[in-house]
């Protein structure tokens, strides 16, 4: 065989080999991201699901959820669960808190990753609210209590792989964020001593905007001008009989009782969430009282002065 032909033959083997190696290297370099995307999509490996709203069913079966927290060595934060464990009914929505404190003299952006074990329960573990969805900014020496709202899907009890599980560990690790992109400020979880409509706005976006907007009905009725409005009276919204026939005008006080536990305040209503923290309720109500501006996007509600509320009402 001529050496020329031999060289061409070698090349024909070498080129596909090099291409394969390059692709493999690429896969390895990006595999944490690919793995995370894969896990987020499938729940594989104990990645949990993000939910917009709670489950409607609630079963008699209970499961104990244990909390575990870790901080990467290069992040000078303290980060601890405020409860070691809670026992919940499947389908029951639960609010738990985690404490984070920046021990350094500089503001730092962190990002939390999370995992549940056993990994097979990951697809049934749903989080409605979590600091783990975004980059989070913590100012120098700031300390905050961060809420997580979750529920465990009742379907867990019927899956042969998970039917016998009676304890789930939810584990978080905070890392220093490598490339912070518009971090959220964790100080939104700090309670001030007087009602704070701006904080209420941030909390509203996080906890209510999935179902409520000021001037359109979504899963829940429109809430512009709700303070002073008769309960169950937003035009065009299909209320539960319980709320439609409640003889009640919304005030700061009744809203507080409603938000603390709607189904206890008016049995038979269909709003599925509760706001357990009093200062959170106070600030959301302060925001509702201040009124809304027309939203320019789903997560951008601006409080406006009382004057423009009346204008809103006349529209
Ligand atoms: C998962 C969806 C969902 C979320 C999240 C939610 N709500 Fe609701 N809300 C509803 C539904 C559904 C109703 C109607 C209840 C009924 O008809 O029984 C409702 C009704 C209300 C009402 C009564 C309005 C009226 O016209 O009488 C108020 C006030 C309210 N919600 C406030 C809030 C606030 C504040 C938050 C955030 C803390 C919030 N809701 C979060 C679904 C939701």
Boltz pocket constraint, residues with backbone or C-beta under 6 A from the ligand:
constraints:
  - pocket:
      binder: B
      contacts: [[A, 52], [A, 53], [A, 54], [A, 203], [A, 204], [A, 207], [A, 208], [A, 209], [A, 210], [A, 211], [A, 212], [A, 219], [A, 220], [A, 221], [A, 222], [A, 223], [A, 226], [A, 230], [A, 231], [A, 232], [A, 233], [A, 234], [A, 238], [A, 239], [A, 240], [A, 242], [A, 243], [A, 244], [A, 250], [A, 255], [A, 258], [A, 259], [A, 268], [A, 269], [A, 270], [A, 271], [A, 272], [A, 273], [A, 275], [A, 284]]
      max_distance: 6.0
